[in-house]
Amino acid sequence: MDSRALLAAADLCVKCGLCLPHCPTYQLSRHEADGPRGRIALAQGLASGQLLAGARLQAHLDGCLSCRACEAVCPAKVPYGAIADAARARLVTPARSRRTRWLGALLDRPWARTLLRAGLWLLPAARSGGYASTSDLARLWAYRPRIDRLRAVPAPPQAEIALFTGCVGDVVERGVLRDAQRLFAAAGVAVAIPPDQGCCGALHQHCGLPEQADERAARNARAFAGCAQVLPLASGCGAALRDLGGAATDGSSPLAGRVRDLCTVLAQRLDARPPLLRPMPLRVAIHTACTQANVFGAKDAVRRLLARVPQIELVELAPESGCCGAAGLGFLTQPGQADRLREPKLDAAATSAPQVIVSANIGCAMHLAVGLHQRGLVAEVLHPVSLLARALA
């Protein structure tokens, strides 16, 4: 987004402040520059040349979680997410983007993801030990789902439904992919898993590297050409696919209009052809990811999907507290803020004592699992699709 487009988008904001009660970072600091209208004003100053990129300005913009809660309540429909990403792109330097470029390059290579999967499979379960360290590695390593071997399912010329795994999902959520296949099969639907798909581009887009994000979006548009509906395992990936669009170089339709919420579509298919489900007398806490609620408008999708299981008890995991703080790489780059935002979720888990916590976004699941482990709370963290697959008779 060039400066003229950024300023035009920012001018839509009338600074009414209706977004402030919904902004998690503003609720933490009560600082105007940590709320949507304050960050929009900073972006306007940066784009117009009235403000220079200094450490304080960078800190306020970097603190944004891209949760999009402000967009969901904005009467003027200000595209805050695009404004924030464009402002971050103006702050990028080789030093500031080093972590993003390194991690993106690693996760974007199939051989590297294979090695990561092998390491997770070979080494002993990390949950058996304690994690006093707050390093990036410890935070990532404390989340250890099952690792499945799975072959890609190429899309036929006209595939009705295709599943998007993403880069992190290809490493740690292959079990979810298999579970989704089983559930759609129970509904009489075959799904494709195109082998040429890759990173959704969210990591690069939100860290100020739009060209690299667009490259990944275009690749995914080519990989999913001919697929009527694209269902990402992680709602965060889905939000990026919708935002970036991914118009392919061969003139095929943009990907954005075909991306749907996985839980919503799966629930619709199972409504049409209900499978036989065994009773599961479990208390399950639902964590609704920000992207699922604010981008897809599917805040009730997980409840609708799981309510069909006999004897299941569903509770919400502190929905009034908003974002859990994971925010892509936010739980690594802003660990203090991320931990503070996660506290109400952990408090709710301690009070309601669920046996399972479900989340449809991999980053949220990782962040919550680490927090539960650190507090000594015993609750399994699952994708809602995986929990439902366990109920298949």
N, C-alpha and C positions, 0 to 999 in steps of 0.2 A: 504494500500500500504506500503510494507516494505521499508527500506532505500535503498536497491539495486534497486528496481523498481522505486522509486522516483528519484534517481540519474540518472537512465537510461532515464527516461522520460524528466528530466530537461536537460540532455545533448543534446537533440534534438534542444534546443534553441541555435541559433548562435549569439544571442544578436544583431540582425540587427537593431532593433528599429522601424520597420515598424508598430508595434502595438501601439506605443506611441501616435500618433495623435488620436487614437480611444479609448484610455483609459480615462474614465471620471475623475478618481481620480488623474491621472497624470496631466490632463489639469487643475485641481484645484490647485495643489501644485507645479507643475513643479519640484518635487523631484524625483530623480531616483528610490528611494526605494518605491515610490507610483505608479510605473508603472509595467507592467507585467515582463519585463526582470529583473528589480530590485528585485521584489518579488521572482522570480525564483532563482536568485542568493542567496537571503536570505534562501530560502528553501534548496538549495544545501549546504550552510554552516551549517544549522541546522542538516540536515540528515547526513552529514559527520563528525559532531562533531567539526567543526572549529568555529562555533558560538554557544553561549549559549542563552537560551531563556530569554531575558531581556525585560523590559517594552517598549523600543524603537522598538525592533524587532517585538514584539507582536502588537504594534500600527500600524506598516506598513502592517502587514499581515491581521490584523483585518479590516483595512480600505478597503480592496478589496470588491467590490460589487458582484462578481461572475456574472457579466453581460455577460461574454464570448465574448465581442466585439473583444478582441485580437485573440481569436481562429478563428473567422470568417474571419480575414484578414491574418492570419499567413501562409506564403508559406511553412513552414516546418511542418504544422499541429501539433504543440506542444499541448499536452493535458493539457492546463494551468489549467482548472477547477479541474482536478484530482490532479494536483500538489499542488494547493492552499489548497484543502481539506486535503490532506495528511500532509501538513505543519501545518495546524491548529490542527490536531489530536495530534501532538507532543507538543502542547502548553496547552492542556487541563488539568485543575486541577478541583477538586470539587468546588472550589469557582468560577472559571471562567465559569463553565458549569451549575451553579445552576439555572439560569434563563431558560436555554434551557430545562433542565430536568424537571423543574416544569411546564413550559408551555406545553411541549410535553406530560407529563403525564396527564395534564388536558384535552387537546384537543383530546387525544387518547382514551378517555373513552366516549362511547355513552351517558351514563347518564349525564355526565358533559356537553356535547354539547347540550343535551335536556334542561338542566337548563339554559344554556346561551341563547338558542333560546327563552325560555319562558321569561327570563328577558328582552330581546330586544323587545319582543312582548307586554309585560305588561307595561313597563315604557314609559313615554311620549317621543315623538320624540326629540332626542338630537339636531337636527338641529335648533330647535326653540330658543336655548340659545346660549350665547357666550362662547368661550373656550379660555380664556387667559392663562390657564395653559399649560405647555409643558410636563407634566408628561406622562408616558406611557399610563395610563388609558385614559387620555383626548384625546390623539392622536388616540387611537383605537376607543373610544366611539363616536368621531365626525363623523365616517362613519357609517351610519345607513340605509342599504337597507331594502326592505320589507322582512318580514319573512313569509314563506309559510309552511304549513303542507303538507308533501309529503310522500307517501309510497314508499319503495324500490320495484324495479321490478327485481326479480331474473332472472339470465341468464339461458336460456335453454341450453341443452348439447352443441349446436353449435349456439352461438349468433353472428350475423354479426357485430353489433355495440353495445358497452357498454359505459356508461358515468361514468367518475371518478369525484367524488365531492371533495375529500380531507377533512381534518378536519375543517379548517376555512371555506371552501366552504359549508360544511354541516351545519354550523351555519348561515352564512350570504348570501349564494348564492343559496338557495333552489328555489328562484324565477327563477334564471337563468336555473336551472335544469328543471323546469317545462316548461320554454320557449323553451329549446332545444328539449324536448319531442314533443311539439306542432309542431315545424318546421320540425322535421324529420317525424312526422306523415303526414304533408302536402306533404312531398316528397315520401310518401308511404313506409316509413321505421320504423319498431318498434325497440325501443332501450331498452337495459337492464340496470338496476342500481343495481348491486350486493350488497346485504345487508352486506356482511362481509368485505367490503373494509374499509380502514382507512387512516391514515396519509401517505403521499407519502414518508416521510423520509428526505425531503430537509432540514428541520429545524435542524435535528441531523447531517446530512452529512456536512453541511456548518459550523457547530459549533464544528466540531472535534469529533463527536461521531459516527464513521462509523459502529460499531457493532449494535447499536440501529437502525441506518438507514437501515442496511441490514435486520434486523428482520421485519421491516415494509414493505420493498420491497418484501420479501418472502411471507408475508401474503397477499399482494395485488396480487401477481402472482397466489396464490391459489384461491383468490376470483374471478379473471378474467380468470381462466382456461377455455378454450373452446371458448373464445371471439376472433373473428378475428381482430377487431380493438377496441382499447381503446382510448377514446377521453376525455381528462381532461378539465374541465371547465376553469381552470387556467393554463396558459402556464408555469408558474413556477413549478407547480406540474408535468406537462408533462415532463419538462426537467429533473427533479429528477427521474421520472419513467424510462426515457430512459437511464440515467447515471447509475443508480443502477442496472438495469436489472431485478432483482428480480427472479432469478431461484428458483423455488419451490422445496421443499424437496421431493415431490412425483415424481420428474423427468419430470414435464411438461415443456413446452418451456419457455424460458425467456420472461418476459413481454416487455423488451426494444424494440424488433423488431416489436411490434404491436401497439405501442403508436403513435398516429397521432395528428396533429393540428386540433382542433375542427372546427375552421372557414374554413379551407381549405376543409375538408371533407364535411361539410355542404353545402358549395358553390357548390361543385361538384354534390352533390345529388339534389340540387335545380336547377342546370343547366339542369339535365336530366329530371326533372319533375317540371317545373316552377309553383309556386303557384300564385294565384291572390293576388296582393298586392295593398293596397290603397295608394294614394299619401301622402307624408309627407313633406311639405314645411319647412324643418328644416335645419339650418346650423349645421353640426356635425363635430367636431374635432376628428381626429383619433390619439390616443396615441398607438404606437406600442411598446409592451413590449420587453425588451431585449431578453428574452428567446424565444419569438415567432420569432423574427428576426434572432437571432444568433444561436440558437439551432435547431429550426425547419426550418429555412430558409424561413419563411413565412411572410416576411415584407409587402407584398401586399395583404395578405389574408383578412384582415378586409375590405379594400376598395372593393375587388372583391365581398365580401359577401353583402355589403350594397349598392353598386352601382345599384343594381337591383330595388331599391325603387324609384318610380316616384317622381320627384321634390325635392329629397334630394340633399343638397349641402355638399360635403365632402372636408375638408381641413386637412392638416397635422399639428400636434401640435409640432412644433419646432423639427423635426426629427434630425436636425444637432446637437442638444445639447446632444444627446445620452441618457444615463440612467437618469431616473427621481429621483433616489436616494432611492427608497423604499427598494429594495434589501433584500427581506425576512424580517428579523428582523432589517435590517440596519437602517430603519427610527426610530427605538426605541433605538438601541445601539449606533448609530452614528447620532444623530439628527441634529447636526450642519452641517455636511457634506451633509446629506440627504436634508436639507432645501436649501442649496446652489445649489445643483444639480437640485432641483425642480424649482428654480426661472425662468429659461428660458421658462419652460412649462407654468407657470402662466403668465409670460409676454406675451407669444403668445396668451393665452386665453383672456387676457385683450385687446389685439389688435384686434383679429379676432372676438371676442364676439360670440362664438358658444352658441347655446342653449343646446347642449348635447355634452359631451365628452365621447368617448368610449374607453375602454381598455379591453383586454382579459386576464388580470392578476389581481387577487384580491388585491394583495399588492400594485400594482401601483394605482389601483382605490381608495383604502383607502387613500393613501398618497396624491393623487391629490385632493380628495374631502376635506380633512382637509385643504390643502393650499388654495383652492378656498374659503372655509368658512372663513378662517382667513383674507383673502384679501377683503371679501365682494363681491366676484364675483358670479353672479348667472348663474350657468350651472349645469345641471343634469349629474351625472356620472353614466354610465351604461355599462354593458357588451354588446358588439355588438349583441350577440344573442338575448338579451332582447329587444333591439331597433328594430331589424328586426321582432320579434314576434308581436310587436305593429302594424306593417304594414299588418299583415295577415288580409285579408278581412273576 
